[in-house]
């Protein structure tokens, strides 16, 4: 979550519900409560009320500058200025009076059956105070009330070393709020029954809990996508430390609605003293998220003593690889997971498991540098047993390798280009789906790629659809940045106006960069075999270079060794593309450059042994060459431009103006340099094929072959395909945009459902000219074939009349026979 932002609504309660009581480094020892871990105390006075009851009054400041707590102790206490000596949390009632006025909270402490019990009553009736009274020096309720919250522990509330009890159970009768109240159902409301319950399990009493389970019981339909289960595992065996500043009971603090930082510590139980109500359930930790930890956060409730298939964040894991404690992880893995049949994803549930994985990593300083967003359909492989609860999830230790080793249906990669992304949940941008589940669930054949045209300023993203291998990363030798192997497209939002789009001509690595300002292209750079091409400001620069070194690919980091291997790959200072533009990707010496001004660059593509590009003249075209420009390249360009004298073998004095006033040119390299004037595209329909003999309403295959015999690529023509019966109007079959590279052919194949039988002429034409180079072909469509005649089919009309008469005679005879039988029997 961004430091000043709020979580996505579907995950909103994590910040408020997560009692990460398991997550301060074991190297941080518990600090005694005597060391200012509670609110400041002005004075402590002790008054004996009778032989068994002592009243201790504490003047303090937890809501205002002048608050008090009155403690009615039902066991002996010491007369002392130290409130710890002068009060009891075994058998006592604590009455909290903010501003010294009406009681807003009462805690009844008892020991029952060997367990320490605390029952909290707030102003649940909204009457301005807790309805309590004093009878025979004991605090009692003035009217029957259900407690607001009940806590139990097998340990004393404050352990000898000052830490709070770590074996803890809580039941609550008030619901928990949402961070921004976008889900009204989650706003605080009184249940009068079980609203949520919590348990923290420390079976040995070591101060190192094994796990926590928070169960919510919202007043919502079972299928409603609201959170119900939060499980935390203390995988790193962290000690629990005291919350500061606690209001005497180590779990109680003051609600601060102004605190919005995900990393800020908030009290386990937050009290709104103005309204006299418990509001929230938070954290025992100075850092909300651990360096190492795992949680499961689900819309599905867990049921004891049976396997549980949970959804949503299952699991959510944090990993610290670097030595030393910083409070932040190096890797965050959020598996947004849904089992097959899960109603929370769609009615009826998906036919197979679905995962959306957010895999983010950084330097462990609270800032994240990179992220993979992955879509997959893999079953969760592990069973986790927590006491009487069993869930299907992933093994914590093996989760990073599981993610990095699987083949996914969709991959995104995001990099921060501004020093890092502050979040405790990973980088949000370009998680898969962006609200569109149609492709995931098989309801659409088109991935929702429109959500990946833009990205948050400062971030750079790439995506890959249906990869054939597990995710791999590589350092591009040209822009010196980390990229996703096989990425199809990408965009870097430099700021609110400027973007750098990336693409791959070779299908594996980025080799095309385009800088846009307010969506208008300004310059482009291509890393092609044997040459770099720069185009901008009506200038094209050819900069020859030797073949680049082989690209080293690496998986995403899964441990310290792989994280360090990735770090070693990254340069300290990549080219400053955001500040200097794409021209900074050229060799700054420029000693081999050949520069053509007055032209734009278009239609760059790879050939089997090289590349090909088109240049369009925009004005007066001139040629200039650097001292070390390759002679073969220079001769080819000068000859194609018509420079006089021809360059053989030395360059002319720049500039060399071409003879023609306008034109289009082709630049090619396939081991030899060629630069020549281009002829326009020459498209022809070569062939039209259509199946014949198909019945009406059955699909008839149609194939059209188009060739471009010109010297330039065609990208602005359309292909119309039609069919016509004699005496009828034409029927449109298709109208398609068509790109045909120079010297190549394209086939368009589709299925056509004829609307009626007969002989159909099927033809094709290129627009806007409407030309067709071949005659239409004839496709014969058969009559629909009906079912075979039934036994009761009567044939032609004379036969039907004859059979009808016979049936009438038979009916009359049947009636007469029935009458005779009735008369006899009567």
N, C-alpha and C positions, 0 to 999 in steps of 0.2 A: 504493500500500500504506500502510495506517495505520502510523504511526511505530513502534508497539510490536507490531504484528500481523504476520501472515505472509500471503503471497499465496495466492490460490486455487490448489488443487493442480495444476490443468492448466497454470498459468503459473509454477509455483514456481521453475523453474531460472533464470529471468531474473536474479534477484538474485544468483545464484551464478555464472552462466556469462558474463554480459555483460562482455566486456573493452571497456569504453567508453574505449578508448585514444584516442578521437578527440574527446574532449569537454571540454576546458577552454578558456575563451575565448581567442581569438587575442591579445587584449589582455594576457593573462597570459604574460609571457615565461618560458621555461624557466629554472629555478633550478639553479645548479651544485650538484653533489652535495657539494661541499666545505662548503656551507652547511647543515650538520646534517640532510641528507636521509637519512643512514644511522644505524644504531644507534650508541650511544656507544662509544668506544674508550678503554680504559685504558692499553694499551701495545702497541707493535709491536717485535718483535725479529726480526733477520735472521741466519740461520746458513747458511754455505756448506757443503753436504754433499760436493760433488765439483766437478769442473771445469764441469759442465753443470747441476747441480741446486742450487737455493737453497731453503731452508725458511724461510718467514716465519710467525711465530706472532703472532696477534692476540688479545689479551685484551679481551673485550667483554661485553655483556649483551644477549642477544636472547631467551633462554628463562629464565635465572636471573640472579642477580647476579654469577655467576662462570662465564662461558662462554668458550670459545676456538674459534678457527678456525686450522687448520694448512694452509698453502698450500705445495705443492711446485711450485716454478717451474722449468720446463724451458727457459726463455730467460732471458737476463740481466735482473736487476732492480736497483734502486738501494737501497743501505742508507739507510733513512730512517725517521723516526717517522710519516711519512704513509703509511698503508696503500696508497694509490693508487700511490705511487712504488715501494713495496716488494713489490708483487704483480703478477701477470700474469693476464689473462683470455683470452690468446691460446693459450698452451701451458702448462697448469698443471692441477693437481688440488687442489680445495679440500675439506678434511675438516672437518665441523662437529661439535663435541663440546660439547653443552649440559652445563653444570655441570662442564666439564673432564673428563668421563668417557668413555664409549664413543662411537665415531662413530655418529651417527644420520643423516647425509646426506653424500654425496660427489658433487661436481660435477667432471666431466672436461671441461676446456676444450681445444678444438683449433681449428685453421684447416684446412679441407679444401676443395680446389677453389675457393679464393677466398671461401669462406663461413666465418663464425664459428659453431662448433658447441659446444653444451653438452649433455652427457648426465648426467642426474641419477639416482642410485641411492639409494633409501631402504630402510628395513627392511621390504621387501616380504615377507620370509619370517617376520616377527614373531619374530625370535630375539634381540631386544634391541639389535642393532647392525647396521650395514651390514657384510657380509662382505668386508672389504678387508685387504690386507697390504702390507708394504713389501718390495720386492725391488730390490736395486741402487739404492736411494734413489728408486725410483719407486713410486707407489701403483698397485696392481693388485688385481683382484677375486680373492678367495680361492676362488671357485667360479664356474662359468659362470652368468651372469645376463643376463636381458633388462633393458634400462634401464627405469626407471619413467617418465621423460619425456625427450624430446629436443627441443632448440630450435636453430634455425638463423637466421642473419641475414647479409645482404650487408654490413651495417654493423658497426662495433665495438659491443660491448655498451653502452659508455658513450661518447656522442658528445662532441666537444670542448666544447660548451656545457653539459655536465652532464646532458642529457636521455638517456633510454634509447634504444636502437635502435628505430626505428619500422617497419623492414621486417623482419617476423618470421614465422617458421613454427614451430609446435609440434606434436609428436605425443606422445600419452600412452597408457600401458598401464594406468592406473587410472581407474575410472569416477568421476563427480562425484556429490556427495550432494544430497539434497533438503533444503530449509530445515528442515522439521519431520519429515522421514523418513516422511511419509505414503505415499510410493511406495517401498516397499522395494527395488524393482528399480533405483532410482536411488542407493541408498546406496553408499558407496565399496566397490568390490570389485576384485580383481585380475583383469585380463583376460589378461595375458601376451601381448597383441597390441594392435592399435589400438583404444583405447577412445574417444578423441576426438582431433580435430586442429583446429588453429587457424592462420589466417594473417591478418596485418595487412599491407596493401599500401601502401607509400610509394615509388612508383617513382622519384621524383626525389630522395629523401633529404632532403626539405625539413623533416621533422619534422611534416608535415601528411599523415597517411595518408588515402587515398581511401576505403577501406572495410576491414572485417574480416569474416571468415567463420569461424564455429565449427561444426564438424560432430561430432555425437555418434553413436556406434555402439553403442547399448544392446543387451544380450543379451535381446532381446524379439522377438516375432513382428512381421513388417512392418506388420501392421494395428494393433498396439498403439498406443494414443494416448499415446506418450511423446515428449519433444522430441528432435529430431534435427538441426535447423539453426537457427543464429542468425546473421543478417547485419546489420551496422551500417554505415550510410553517413555519412560525415563531410560532411554537406551544408553546414555552416557553416565549413569549412576551419579547424577548431580545431587548435592545436598539442598534442602530447602533452607532459605534464610528468612529472617523476620522482615515483614513489611514495615516501611517507615514513611511517615510517622503513624503508628497505630494509635487508636484511641483506647489504650489500656488492654482491651481484649485483642489479641494479636491479629485478628482478621478484620477488624472494624476500622473504617476510614471515612473521610468526608467526600461526597460526590462533587466532582468538578466538571460541570458540563462544558467548560471552555477548553479542556484538554482534548486535543484531537490527534496528537502525535501517536503513531502506531508503536513507537518505542518507549513512550512514557510509562512509568509504573503507575498503576492505579490500585486502589485497595481491593482486597478480596471481596469485601462487602462494602458498598458505597451507600452512605446515609445522606439523604437530602434533609438537612436539619430545618430549613425554612418550612417545608411541608410536612416534616415529621414522618418521612417514609423511606424505607429501604428501596434503592433504585436499581442496583446493578451488582454483578458478580464479575470480578476482574482477575487480578494477578497477585501472586506473592513475590514477584521477581523485580529486581531493578531493571532488567532487560526483558521485554515481553517475550521475545523469541529466543530460544537457546542456540548455541553454536551447533549442538548436536541434539536431535530429537525427532520424534515421529508422532503424528496425530492422525486420527480418522474422524472426519466431520461429515455427518450423514443426515439425509432427510428421513432415513428409515430407523425406527427404534430397534434397539437390540433386545433380544429375548434370551433369558438365561437357559442354559442346559439344552441348547440346540444350535446348529450352524446358522450364522447370520451373513447374508449377502448384502453388504452396505453399499451405498452409492455416494455420489458427490466427491468430496476430497478423501479418497481412499487409495493410497495413503498420501499424507502431506509430510515431507521429510526434509531435515536440515543436516548438513554435513560440514564439519570443520576439518580441513586437511592441513593447513599451515600450523606449525607449532606456535604456542603462545596464545594467551587468552585475550580476545578483543571484544567478546560479546556478540560477534556476528559470524554467520556461516560463510563458507566459500561456495557452497552449492545448495540450491533450494529446488526440490522436486515436488511439484504439485500434480498429482494424478487425479484429474477430474473424471471419475469413473462411474459407469452405469452397467450393472449386470444385465443379462438378457431378460426380457420381460419386465424391466423396471418401468413402472407407471409414471415416474417422475420425469422421464425423458419424453415419452409420448404415450397416448392411450394404447394399452395393449403391450407396450414395451418394445424395445428393439429385439429382433430375432437372435442377435448375438451380442456379446459384450462390446461396449464402446468406451474408449478412453481418449481424453484430451489432456496431453501432458505438457506442462510448463516446466522447462528444464533450464534454470538460470544459474549463472555462476559469476564470480568476481574475486576480488583480492581479499575478502574477509574484513573489509573496513566499513561495511554498511552500504557500500555502493556496488551495484552489479554492472558488469560490462557486456555480457552476452546472454542470449537465450535461444533455445530451440522450442518451438511449438509443434506438437506432434499429434496426429490423429491416428488411432489404431483400433483393432478389434481383437484383442488378445485376452484370454482368460487370466484372472489373477491366480497366481500359482501357489500361494502359501496360506496356511491356516494358523491363526494366532489365538492362543488360549490365554485369557486373563481371568483367573478365578473361575467363576461359573459362566463366563461369557466367551464364546468362540466366534471368530469372524474370518471371512475370506478376504485376504489382502495380499500385499507383497512383503517379502522379507526385507527388513530395513537395510541390512548390510549388502544385500544383493540387488537392491532396487536400481542404483545408477547403472550397473552393468546390464541389467535387464532392459532398461530403456535404451542404452547405447547400442545394444546388440540386436534389437528387433528391427524388422522392416516395417515401415509405417505407410499408411495410405496417403498422407499429406505431411509435408515438412515446411516449417517456416524458421527463419533465422533472423535474429535482431541483434544489432550491436549499438552500443552507446558511443556516439562520436563527440561527446561533450564531457568526458571524464567519469561518467558513471550515472547510474539510475538508482535512486534511493527507494528501497522497498523492502519489506519483510516477507513478501509473498512471491517475489520474482518480477520479471518485466511483463507487464500486462499486455502491451501492444502486440498485435498479430498473434494472439492465441487463435487456434483454429475455430472456425464457424462464424464468429461475430454475429451470433443470433440466428444463423441460417443452418438448420439441421437437415434440409431436404436431401442434399447429396449424401450426407452421412447415413441417412435412413433408407436410401435407395429410391426416394421419391423424385429425384432429378438426376439426369445424366451429366449435368454441368456443374463443376465445382463453383462455389460462390466466390469468384476471384475479384469481384468488384470491391470487396472489403480490403483488398491489398494493393489498391492504387495509391493510397496515401498513408502517412505514418506521422506520429508526433514529432515536431521539430526537435532536432538533435539526435534522432534515431535513424538507423539504416536497416532496412529489412529486405529479405529475399524469400521466395517460396519455390516449392517443388511438388508436383502432383504425381502420384503413383510411382514413387521411386522403386527401383529394383534391388536396392541394397539398404543396409542400415545407414544412419546419418554419418557423413564424413565432412570434415572441415579442411580447408587448405589456405595457405597464405598466397595471395595473388602477387606475382613478381612485379606487376606494373603499378598498382595502387598501394601495395604493401599493407593490405588489410585482410582480415580474416573473412572468408566467404564460405557458403554452403556449396559443397560439390554437387553439380547437377542442377543448380538453381536455374529456373526458367526466366524469371524476371525479378527486378528489385527496385527499390527506391530509397533514397537518402534525403530526408527533409532537412536541409541545411538551416532554414529559418522559415518564417511564415510565407515567404514569397519564392524562395529558391529551392529547387530540388535537383538531385542528380539521379537519373534513372539508369539502371544497369540491365544488361541482357547478355545472353550467351549465343553466339553463332555456332559454336562447336558442340553445344549440348552438355558440356561438362563444367567449363570454367568461364568466368566473366571475361568478355573481350570487347564489350561495347559500353561506353559511358556517354550520357547525354545530359547536359546541364540546361535546366529550364528556369525561366523567371516568369512567375504568374502564368504557368503552363505554356509559355512560348519558348521553343528551342532556341538556345543561344550559341551553343558550341557542342562538339562531339569529339570523342576520342575512340580509336579502334586499335586494339593490339592484335595484329594479324601476322601470319607467318612472314618472317624476314623484314617486316616494316611496321612502324607505328604511323597511324594516320590521324592528323588533327584537322578539324574543320570548324571554323568560326569567323565571323565578321567578313564573309565572302572570301575567305582564304583557306586553302588546303595545303597542309605541310606533310611531305613524305619524309620520314626519318628512318632509314634502314637500320637494322640491328641484327646481330646474330640470333640464332635460335635460343629462346629462353631456357633456363635450366628446368629439369623435370619438376613438376609440382609435387610437393610432399603433402600427403593427406594424413589426417589424424582423426580419431573419434573424439567426441566431446569428453571432457574430463570426468573420470569416475573415482579418482583417488589422488593422493598427493603426487605420485609419479607422473600420471597423465596430465595433471594440471601444470606441473613444472615443465613438461615437454611442450605444452602449448605456449607457455610463457616464453620459453627460449626461442620459439619460432617468431614471435612478434617483434617488430623493430621498435626502437624507442621513439623515433620521429618519422612517421609515414608522411608522404607528400601532403602539403596543406591544401587540399582541393577546395575546401570551403572558403578559404581566404584568397587563394591565388587562381582558382579556376582550373580547368582541365589542361590548359597549356603547360602547367607545372609538371605534368606527367611525362613530358618530352625530356630528352637528354638536354640539360641546360647548356652544354657546350655548343650544340647546334652545328657541329662541323660537317655533318653529312647531309644536312637538310636540303631538300628541293621544295621550293615554295611557289605555289601558283595562286595568284590573286585574281579576283573577278569571277570566282566560281563557287558553287555550293556542291556538297557531297551528298549523294543519295544512293540507295539500293546497294549497300555493301553486303556481300555474302561470300561464303567460303566455297571453293572448288575442291575437287578431290585432291589436287596437288598444290593448292594455293588459295588465291582469293580474287575477287572481282568487285569493282566499284564503278559508279557512274558519276560524272561531274557535269553540272549544268552551268553554262556561262551566264553571268548576271550583268556584265558590262565589259569594259576593256580588260582583256586577259593578258597578264604578264607572267613571265617566268624568271625566277631568281634561284641561284644555287650557291651553297656554301663551298668553301675551298675543297673539302674532302668528299663532296657528293660523288657517289659511284657513277662512273662514266656511262655504264650501260643504262642505268635509270635515267640519267640526264639526256642521253641521246634519244631514248624512247619518248620522253615527254616533249622534248623540243621538236622532234619529227612529227608527233601527233598534233602539236599546236601549230605547225607550219612556220616555225621560227626560221629566219633567214639571217645569216647563213646557217645551214644545218650544223649541229654540234658534233663535230668529229675531229679529234677526240676530246678537245678542251672546251670548257664551258664558254658561252658568250658573255660579254660584259652585261650584267643585269641592268635594267630589266630587258627581257626579250619579248616584245609585243608580237602576238600572233597576227596572221594576215586576215583571218575571218573576223566578222563583226559579232557573230553570235554562234552558238552551237552547243552540242552535247558530246561528251567524250566518255570513252571506256578506258579504265585503267585495270590491267590484269597482271597477275604474277603466278606462274606455275613452274618456276625454275628459271624463267626468262621474263624480262620486263616488256610489256606492251602498253602503248598509249595511242589510241586512234580515235578519229571521229566516229560517232555512233549514228547508226540509222535508227529510225523510230521502231517501236514494237510493231510486229506484223503477225497478228493473231488470225488463225483460221480454225474453223470447226472441221476436224479431220474425219470424225466418224460419229454416227449415232446408232446405238444398238438398243433394241427393245425386245423383251420376251414376247412370245406369241402362244396362244392356246390357253391362257389363264382364264378362269371363269370370272364373271362379274363379281365385284366386291372382294376379289383376291388380289394380292399385291403382284404387280408386273414389274420386273427389274428393267431399269433404263440406265444406260451408260453413255456419256458424251465425252469424246476426246478432243482437246483443244491444244494447238501447238502455236508457239511463238518463234517464228523464223527470223525475227528482227534482231538487232544488236543491243537493244536495251530492254530492261525488264518492264513488264506491264502490270500495273497495280490499280488501274482506274476503270476497268471494264467490268461489265456484268454479262452473265450468261442466262438467257431465257430459254426454257424448255417447255414445249407445248404439245398438245395432241388435238386432232380434229377428225370428226366423221363427215362423210359426204352429206351435204345439206344441213350441217349444223355449224354453230360457232366454235371457235377455238376454245379449248380448255387449258388454262395455265397449269403446268406441272410444277415449275420452280422458277425463281428469279434470284440468282446467286451472285455475290461479289466474287471476282475471279482474279487471282494473282498468278501470272505465268512468267517465270524467269526467261531471259533471253536464251534461245536455242533449246528450250525444253518443252515437254508436253505435260499436260495435266488431265487426269481423268476424274469426272464427276459421276458418281454412282448413287442411285437412289431408288426407292420403291414407289411406284405409282399405282393407285387403286382406281381403275376405270369405272366411270359412273354408269356405263351401259354396254351391252354386247355389240358386236359388229367389227368392221375393219377400221382401225384408227391409224391415221398418219401421225407419227411422232417426229418432231423436228426440234432444232436448236438454232439460236441466233445470238450473235454478240451485239451488245448495245454499248454506246448509243448509235452505232452505224446500222445495226439490224442485219448485218451481213451473215450469210451462212454459206459455207463452202461445199456443203453436201446436201443432197436431196433428202427429204424426210423418208423414214422407213415406215413400213406398215406393220402394225401389231394387231393380230386378230384376237378378239375377245369373245369367248364362247358364251352361249346361253347358260343361265344357271342350271345346274343339274339337280332335279328334284328327287325325292325319295322313291323307291320302286313302288309300283301299284299295289295297293292292299287287296286282300282277298275279296273285299266288298266293292271294289271298283266295277262299274257297270258298263263301261265302254261307250259307244256312240249312242245318239238319241233313240233310234228305233229299238236298239237292244234294251235301253233303259225303260222305254214304254212297255215293252213286252214283259220285262221282269217286274215292273210295277203292277201290271194287271195280274200277273200270277200271284204276287204277294197279296193283292186285294182279295182274290178268290180264297187263298189260304186263310186269311183273316176271317172271312165270312163263315167258312167251314168250321173254324175254331169256335166262333160264337155259337153256331147251331149245336155243335157237340156239347158245349158247356151247358146250354139250356136243356138238352135232352137228359144229360147226367143229373142235373139239378132236379128235374121233374121225377126221375126214377127214384132218387134218394129221398125225395119229399114224401 
